[in-house]
Amino acid sequence: MAAYFLGIKIVIYETNSILGRTNKFFYKFAQKLLLGFDNIKDLPIKYQYKAVYVGQLLRSSFNLESSETHYKKKDFFTILILGGSQAAQFFGSSLAEIFSEICNKKIKIKIFHQCRKEDINQIKSSYGSFSNYELFEFNTNISEIMMQADLAITRSGSSTISEMVALNTPFIAVPLPTSLDNHQYHNAKYFEDRGCCWVVEQDLFDSEKFTKLITNIASNDKNQLTEKIRNMKLITRQNVFYKFENEIVKYFELCS
């Protein structure tokens, strides 16, 4: 807003698959709209010339070379549960109880479970006799845990699921139902349509169906996971930092 009133040129960046409300208001006044996804909805034709797909800006630890560590022989099928504060109740005791039940079926599973400090005791109780899990609040080396995981269960913020794709980690996305304009659902649907993940809507959650899905993925052959990884590798890789910078430079060269 300040830049607009001061006559300063604006470049905005949208990381979600649909425009956030702030960007939806300001793209009319911006010189360029850089996109993290290549399918922005509801963008009027007369403004589409401003839009350029550059991809997701991710930390250097999330790179393609790292992802080649998948499917080394392991004793356990490893699952990462990521939710944080946005998933405290649903991703806490509810999932712990489900995995406790799955493990009673003699399926060898290892769980890495992110949770809030105040929920740790309750989640431990929900896991019952199952003990092959690790609870953590926040981990700066989350990319290393992602690389160990055969499967992740996560909310679908744009950065998190883009990191999964960058590391070729198949995931089940459970979009936050209260996300503005349901943007988390659209983020997840983008990758589901490209065969990279499964989407489970929280409002339609069925514990029996979810248990069956996890059991099938973990106990049957790995064809489903292999297909998801193959589809992730088909998604265009590019130097996002270079494209981001280049689009800004091109604009100013055009103006000079």
N, C-alpha and C positions, 0 to 999 in steps of 0.2 A: 504493500500500500504506500509506504514511504517512497519507494523507488518510483512508483507511478506518478505521485504528486511532484517529485523532484525532477521528473523527466529523465530518469536513469533507465537505460534499456534493461529488459528483464528476460532471462532464460529460466524456464521452470522444468522440473523433472518429476515425472509421475512413475512411482515404482509399482503401483497396483494395476490390475488388468482393466479397471474402470477408473475414470477420473475421480479423485477425491474432491470434496466440496470446495476447498480453497483453490485448487488448480482449476476446477470447473468455472470458478468465478474469474480467475485472473488470466486464463489462456487467451482471452480476447485481446488483452493488453500486452501480452508477452510477444517477443520477437521470435522465439522458438519454444517448442514443447518437446522435450526429450522423453522418450518412453522406455520403460523397463520391460513391457510386454508389447507384442506386435499386433494387438487387437484391441485398440481403444474403442469402446462403445460410446454411442451418443455424442460423437464429435461432429458438429455440422460440417458439411462439405466445404463451405466457404473458408473454414479455418484449417482444413486438413493439410494445406501446404506448409503449415508451421510445424507439423508433427514429424518427428524422425525417430525411428526405432534404434536404440543404442544398446539395450540389454540391461541386466542388473549389475549394479556396482557391488561387488562382494570383496570381502577381505582376502588377502593373498593366500591364506591357509586353505581356502576353498578352491582348489585347482584340479584340473583334469588328471594330472599325473598322479595325484594322491589317490584318486578314486580307483586306480587299477589294483588296489589291495583287496578288493572284494573276492569272496569265495575261496579264501585259503581254508584248508581243512580245519574245522573246529569241532570241539566236543559238544557245543551247545548252539542252538539257534538263538541269535542275539537280537533283542528288541530294545529300541530306545524310545522312551516316552517323554515327549517335550511339551510342556504346557505353561509352566510358570504361573504367574498371578492370574492370567486370563483363563486358566483351566483348573483352578484349585480344587473345586468340588468334583467336577465330572472326570477329570484325569487323575484324581487322587484315589480315594477308597474304591470307587466304582470299578476302575480298571484293575486295581490290585486284587479285588475279589474275583474278577474274571480270570486273571492270570493264575491265581491260586487254584481255581477250578481246572483250568487247562493243564496245569502241571500235575494235577492228580490223575490225569489220563496218561501219565508216563511219557509225556513229550518233554524232551530235554531243552529247556529254555533258560537263557540268562537275560535278566532285565536291568537296564539302566533307567532309573526313574527320576525325572526332575520334579521337585515339589517345593513348597514353602516350608520354612523352618517350623512354623507352628502346626503344620500338618503331619510332620514326620511320625510321631507316635501313633496317630490314628491310621496312617497308611501301613505302618509295620503291623499293626493289629489286623488289618484287612488282608494282608498277605498270609496270615495264619501260619501253618507249618512249613510253607514254602520259604526257602531261605536264600535261593540263588539270585539275589537282586542287590543293587546298590542304589541308595537314595542320595541325591545331591541337590543343592539349592541353585548354584550357578557355577559354571565351569568355563574358564577362559580357553580351555583346550577342547571345546565342544566338537570341533572338526575331527579330532582324533576319535572321539566316541562315535561320531556319525560314521566314520570309516570302519569301525568295528562292527557296526550294526548291519544285520541282514535285512532289517525292516525297522522303520520308524513310525510312530504314531504321534501326530502333531497338529497344532492349529495351523492355519494357512495364511499367515502373514507373508507378504511378498518375499522378504529377505530369507526367511527360514526355509520355505519350500524351494526357492531358487538355489539355496545352498545345498539342499538335498539332491537336486538335479545335477548341480555342478560336480558333486561327489559320487553320482550314480548310486544313490541310496534310495531304494524303493520305499514308498511311504503311504500310510493311510492318513488322509487329511480329514480332520473334524473341524470344519469352519466355525468360528465364534459366531453364534446366532445373532448376537447384538452388535456386530461390526457395522459401522456406518454404511448405508446403501448395500449391505450384504456383500461388501467387497471381498471378504475372505472366501466366500463361496465361489465367486467368479474367478478368483485366483486359482483355487483348487480345481475348478471345472476346466480351466484352460489346460492344465497338465493332465487331467483325466481324459480329456478329449484327444490328447496326443499319446495316450497309452502309457503314461509315466507313473500313475498312482491310482489308488482307490479313494473315493469320497464317501464319507459316512456323515449324514446330517444329524446333529445332536437332537434336534426336535423330533426326529423320526427314529431315534436310536432303539434298536432291539438287541438286547444282550445275548439272546440265543443265536441270532444271525451273526452277530459280531464274533461270538465265540467260535462259531462254525467257520467263519472267514479266516480267523487267526489260525485255527487248527489245520485247515486245509493248506494254508500257505506254509506253515511250519513243519507239518508232518509229511506232506506229499512231496513229489519231485519238485525241483526248483524251476520248472518251466515258466511259472507265472512271474517269478522274480527275474529270471533271465530275460524274459520278454520286456519287462519294465525297464531294465537296465539298457537293453538294446535300443528301446525307443528314446531313452534319455540321451544316448549318444548321437541320435539322429538330429537332435535339436541343435541349431546353428551355434557354434562357438565362435566368439570373436573377442578381440581385445577391446573390452568395453571402455576402459580408461582412454584409450586412443580415440575411439569413436566419439566419446563424450567431448574430449578436448577439441577434436577436429571439427565438430559441428559448430562450436563456438568460434573457432578461428575462421572457418569458412564464412560465417555470418559477418564478422567484422571486416574481412577482406572484401566482401561484397559491398559493404557500406563505404569503404575507403576510396 
